[in-house]
Amino acid sequence: MSVTIRGLALLIAALALFGLLSPAQAQQAPAAPAAAPANPPVLNVLVVDVQSLLQNSKSAKMVRQQIEQKRSEYQKEMSHQEDLLRQERDTLQRQQSSLSADAFNQKGREFQQKLNDFDKNMQAKRQTLEKANAEALEKINEVMLKIIAEITKERKANLVFSRSELVLFDQGFDVSDEVLQKLDEQLPTLTVNFVPPVASNAPNAPGQTPAATPDQPAKKKK
């Protein structure tokens, strides 16, 4: 299950009920006000800056670096293909007067197919980056939540807030630095997996539809 930053905040907030309510008590509305317990639980609050952790942890920085490097590679590749298509378009326009109408229309259809393939290839690369980034952040979130749960148990805390949900609070409640240290220890590196999304009707390699270029005409459908 994907864990977004917002979802992580909700999961952290769910830790607030540790040790306070049993499942039966949580589902049953009391008929009359319950008597106050003889020893009410002491409120122990923790605060975590989730956004800062996703910016400053070693694994998060490594993910951003890999994503930007792959994006640069994709942009360079697509820019080259775009230049080739532009050159082919100009050549086709110059040949219009020397070709029969049928021949020109056929070349026009083939060129349009190449444009369609180029667009599909560009979309696939964008989806690959989005998918890779989301999966990498999910791994960081999973380790982060585990660490927060461990610290919550160690400190016997019964309420944990995400920093983004608060306006003012005592900085003594903030355990972000401790979480960051443990996160860097447990997940110092993270390799991003760039797997293209699987296309249901892709005739090429699974999960990838490479664009046709002027040197590689698009195959006609049988």
Buried (B, 14 or more C-beta within 10 A) or exposed (E): EEBEBEBBBEBBBEBBEBEEEEEEEEEEEEEEEEEEEEEEEEEBBBBBBBBBBBEBBBBBEBBBEBBEEBBEEBEEBBEEBEEBBEEBBEEBEEEEEEBEEEEBEEBBEBBEBBBEBBEBBBEBBBEBBEBBBEBBBBBBBBBBBEBBBEBBEEBEBBBBBBBEBEEEEEEEBBBBEBBBEBBBEEBEEBEBEBEBBEBEEBEEEEEBBBBBBBEEEBEEEE
